């Protein structure tokens, strides 16, 4: 998603979390939430260039997922997935054993989800620091 990230700036220390809602209804999909999970968001000074993804396996209609956020323009991110993904929402499909490079700009977020399988063990590398959740 282009410019899909929020930017939080502070001149004092803060802690930032991202929560998925415990209860929500999506009338267009006739579905309710299945879980409540969260991510601790690190400051950009803690972002790195090399990650191995921990994820949850695709179960009960809930996909295994990962998200990459770019901090700087012209960031090249290479992803080697542990499970295949289909193209959706502007993201290309990824095949196991075929690392693929993606160009991202500051604030862009790339979200990948499986139709089956588990993204745990996927490797994400970049030429500039990124966040992976």
N, C-alpha and C positions, 0 to 999 in steps of 0.2 A: 504494500500500500504506500503510495507516494505521500510523504509528509504525514505518516500515520502515528507518529510519536508525539507525546507531550514533552515540553521542556520545562523543568522545574529549576529555578535559580534561587539561591538564598545566600545571604551574607553571614548566616549562622548555621551551625550543624543541624541537619534534619535527617529523618529516616523516612524513606518512601517505599510503600508497598503497592502492589497491584493486586486487587481482589476480583475474582469472578463472583457474581452474586449467588447467594445460597438459594434464593427463590426468585425465579422470573418465569414469565410465560412468553413464548414467541407465537403469537396467533397465526402468523403466516405459515409456520411450520407445524402448528398444532403440537408443540412440545414444551416441556418444562425442563428446568435445570436438573442435572443428575448429580452434580457435585459442587462443592465450594472449595476452590483452591486459590493459592496466592503465590506471588513471587516477590522476593526482596529485590528492589532495584538498586543497583550499585551506581555510585557516581562515575562519570566518564573517566576519571583518573584511575579507576580500577578495571576498566574494560581492557580486554586483551585481544590477541590475534589468532589464538588457537584454542579450540574447545572440543571436548567430547560431550555429546548430548545425553543427559539422563531423561528418560521419558516414561510414559505409561503405555503398555501395549494396547492396541486397538481392541476394545471390549464393548459389548452391548451397544453398538452403534456409536460409541465415542471413539474418535480417532486418536492415534498417537500423534503428538504435535511438537513443533519447535518454532521459535520465532527469533529472527535476527534483526537488530536495530543498528543502523549506521549512525555514526557520530559526525563524520566529515564527508564532504562531497567527494565524488570520484573514488569511492571505496570499492575495491574488487573483493568479493566474497566467494570462496570456493567451498562447495558442500559435497561431501561424499556420504550419501545416505545409507543407512542400514536396512531400510525398507523403502520400496518404491512409492512415489507419490504421483498423483495425476495433476495436470495443469488446472488451475482454478484461480479466480480472482486476480488475474494478471500475473500469477506466479507460474513458471514453467513446470512441467513434470520432471521428476528426477528418477533415474534408474540405479539400482544397486550396482556398485562396482564401476560407475561412470561418473567421476567427479565433474561437477559443472560449475562454471564461474558466472557470477551475476554482478552487474554494476549497480551500485547503490549510492544515493546522495544523503546528506545530513537529514535525519528525521524519517527516512524511509524505513519501513518495516516489511520484512519478508516472512510470511507465515506458511509453513508446510504442514500437511496432515496426511496420514495414510488412509487408504481404503481398507487395508488389512496390514498386519505386521506391527513392528515396534521400531521406532526411530532411535531407541537407546543404542549408543555406540556410534551414531553418525558423527562425522568429524566436520567441523566448520573452521576454516582458516580465512584470514584476510590480510590485505596489505596495510590496513589502518585499523585501529582498535574498533571493535564492535561489542555489542551485548547479545548474548544468546540465552533465551529462557524457553 
